[in-house]
Amino acid sequence: MKLVRLRFRGCAVLIVAALCLAVPGAFAMLGGLAHAGGTLEERKLPMQFSWVACQPHCGGWISAVGIVTAESPKDFDDFAQGRDLRGATIVLDSSGGSVNDSITLGRRFRNLGLLTTVGTSIRSRTAQGDRVAIDPEAYCESMCVFLLLSGKSRYVPDAAHVRVHQIWMGDRADDARAATYSAEDLMIVERDIGRLAKYTFDMGGGGDLLALSLNVPPWEELHELSREELRLTNLATTDAVAEVLPSSIGGSALQGVAMAAKPLQDRFTSSAVTDAATPATKSTRTAEVLAPAKSVAAAPAQ
């Protein structure tokens, strides 16, 4: 059997400018962005997980940057080995990726009781020493939105961009209208929509999130969720940053760090699904375009 996979693209990332200083609870404007130049390229690569230590009086967080691939669940398991991540916060900066692998990864996050937010982890050098922060001017697109949904508590900063799109056959998303499709292809898409729907409800999301996503075909612009839609879909469960970030960060007024808007990434075709809940088969993803579209929640199904 030919192995292809459905993929979602178009999730907006939230970034919280949370500064960890040598003095507990203190905050200041960053003097520079140590990782600003590399962030765009990192988002084009397979998802990488890292622990961002926040010294000396806060616990830190997990940084997850890049595209979800067939290897991402195992990469996360390797990262988690030997670490007690229960109840930790994961900061997402992703353009999406494989539908089934994102579902698998999201269930890993929920099993650990992770908290989720969107952002870019940055580090700067100051006279007081190194400082780490989370910049809220970031993107969480497509299947990243469903990773965001996996958090037991979910915070989306005002500066973040959360964007949704349809799933599609991974090998035909680049020119979806010109491609041909078989009855088997239709079966695969409908099956993976069913899997995504079950996951959405298991995570505490609602049908409005599926409606907003599945009404945007790959030849249209990604739809950016408004603050009202973030609440309607239950993607944002709190307006208090202190509920998802280390207490010495979240308890203080946060400072925003301006960054240039990040362009959308190239599309990727995923490989076979290996998780027991999502057996190997063809797969789906989404395509993306250059700018967010107007709300399509009320549009008829395509």
N, C-alpha and C positions, 0 to 999 in steps of 0.2 A: 504493500500500500504506500502511495506517495504521502510523505509526512509534511504537512504545512500547518500553520497555526494562526488562529484569529488573534489580532492584536488591537489594543486600544491605545490611542494617543491623544493627549490634550489635557493633562491635569495641571492646574496652577499651583504654585508653591508658595506657602506663607513663610516669611522670615521674621523672627522676632529679634530686634536688636537688643540682646541681653549681654551685658558686660560683666565678666568676672575679674575683679581686681584683686590686688594683694590685700586690700582692706575689705573685709566681708561686707556685702550689701552695697558697696559704693559703685556708682556708674558715672561714665564720662563719655564724651564724643571720641570716636576712634581717630587715631592719627593717620591710619592708612589701612588698606585692605590687602593682606598678604596673599590671598588666594583669588583676588578679583580677576586676574588675567587668565587663570586656568579654569575657571568655572564653566565657561561655555563649552570648551573642549571636553571636559569631564562629563557633561550632560549628554554627549554623543556616544559615550562608551557604555559597556555593560555596567549595571549597577554595582557600586562599591560601598562597602560598609566600614565605618571606622568609629572609634570611640573618641569623643572630644572631651578631654579632661578640663575641668574648670577648677582652678586652684586658687586659694587653698581651702575654701569653705563651701564649695558647692560640688555636687556629684557628677556633673557633666551630662552628656547626651549621646545618642547614636546618630551619626550622619549617614544618610542613604542618598547617594547621588548617581544618576544615570538611568539607563534603559533596563527594564525587567526582561531577562532572557530565560532560557531553559535552565541555565546554570545558577540563576539568582537564589532559588530556595536553598540549594546546597551551599552556596557561598555564604548565605546568612547563617546556616547551621555551623559552618566552619568558624565563622566570626564569633558566634555565641558560645562555642565550646570553651569551657573553663571560666566563663563569665556569668555572674548572676545578673541577668538583665530584667528580672521580673519587676514590673512597674516603672521601667525606664521610659524616657521620652525619645522618640525617633523623629528626626527633622528631615523632611522629604524635599528633594529637588530633582524632579523627574519629568520626562516627556511621555511616560507611559511604557508600553511594551506588550508582552504576551498576555493574553487574557487568562488562560488557564494557570500559567505560572504566577501571575499576580494574585489570583485567587488562593493558590497554595501558600504564597508568601504572606498574604493578609491573614490567613488562618494561623500561621506561625506567630505573627505579631499579637493576635488576640489571645492565643493560648498563653502567652507570656504576660498578658495584661499591660501591654505597652500603651503609652499615651502618644498621640500624634500631633504634629504641626508641620508647617511648610516653611522652608527657609534655606539659606545658604550659610554654612558655618565659616566664619572668617577669624583671622588672627592678626593682631597688630602689635608692634613693639612700641613701648612708651618708656618714659623715664622711670616709671614705677614697675616696669617689667612687661612680659607678654600678657596680652589680654585676648580672650576669645569672645565672640559674639555671634548672634544669629541675625542676619540681614533679612528683613521681611519683604524686600522687593524681589520676589522669586516666583517660579511657576510650578504648579502641580497639574499635569495635563493627562487626560484620558484615563488609563488604568491607574495612574498615580492617585486619582481621586478615590478609587476603591481601596487603595492602600491607606489613604487618609481615613477612610471610613472604618478601618479595622481598629483604630485606637479606642480604648475604653473611655477616654476623654479626648476631645478634639478641639483645638484652637486654631482659627484662621485669622491672621492679622489683616488689617485693612489694606495694607500695601501688597498683599499676595494676590496672585492670579490663579484661580481654579477654573479649568476649562475642560469641556466635555465634547464627545464625538461618538459616532457609531463605531461598532466593531465591524470588521470586514475581512475577507480572505486575505491573508498576509502576503500572498504572491501576486495580488492584483489590485492592491490599494493605490498604487501609483497612478493608474489610469483606469479607475473603477468603471467608468461608463463604456469604455471601449472594450473591456474584457468580456469573455463569455463565461457562462456559469452552468453547471450541471445540476441535476436534482440532488446529487450527493452533496454538492456545495451548499445548497439551500438547507439541507438537513443539518450540516455542520454548524452553519450560522445559527439556526434556530435552537439547536442543542446547546450551544455555548451561551446563547442569550438566556436559556433556562438555567444554566449553571450560575450565570452572573446574577440572575434574579434571586435565586435561592441564597447565594452568598450575601447579596445586598440586604435581604430581610434578616438573615442570621446575624449580621453585623449591626442591626438596628437602623438601617437606612429605610427609605420609603420608595414607593412607586414613582414619586415625582422625579427622583434622581434618574431612574431608568427612562422615564418619558423624555426628560430633557436631553439625555445622551442619545437615545435611539432615534430621535427625530432629526439628527444632524448627519446627513450623508457625507461620504469622504470628499465629494467635490465642492462642499460648502465650507465656510469658515467655522472654526471651532467656536463654541458658545461659552462665554465667560459667565460664571455664576455670580449673580448679584448678592449683596448681603442678605436680602430677603430670601433668595433662593437657597443660600447656604443654610439658613435656618429651616426653610420649608423641607429640604431634603434630609435634614438632620445630620449634615456634614459637620456643622459647627455646633458643639454641645455646650460651649462655655465662651464667655467674653472676657474671662479672667486668665491672663497669661500665667499667673502664679499657679494655676491648676495643672499646667503641663511642663513648666520649666523649673529647674532647681530653685528652692525657696529663696536663696540669697540673691537670685536674679529676678525671679518673678515678683518678689515683694517690693521692688523699687520701680520708679518711673523709668521706662525704657527709652533709649535714644535711637532714633532711626538713622540708618546709613544709606544715603542715596547711591544707587547703582544704575547703569544703563540697562534698558529693557533687553531681555534675552530673546534672541530669535528662536523659532521652533527648529527642532532637529530633523535630520533626515530620517526616513522611515526604515525600519528593519523588519526582516522576515524571521520569525522564530522557528525553532526546531521542534523536535518531538516533545510531548508532555510525558513526564516520568512519574508524577505523583499518582498514588493509587486512586485518589478521588477523581483524577482527570487523566484517563488513559491516553496513550499515544495515538495521535490522529492528525488530520489536517488542522490548521489553526487559523485564527482570526486576529485582526489588529484593527487600528484605525489609521486613516491618513490625516494629515493636518495641512492647514493653509496659513496665511500670513497674519490675519487679524481676527479678533473675537467677533462673533456675529451677534445680532440682536436676539432677544429671548425668543425661543421657539417652543416653549412649554405647551402652548395652546395649538400648535400646528398639528394637522392630521398625520397619522402614521404613514410612512412611506412604503 
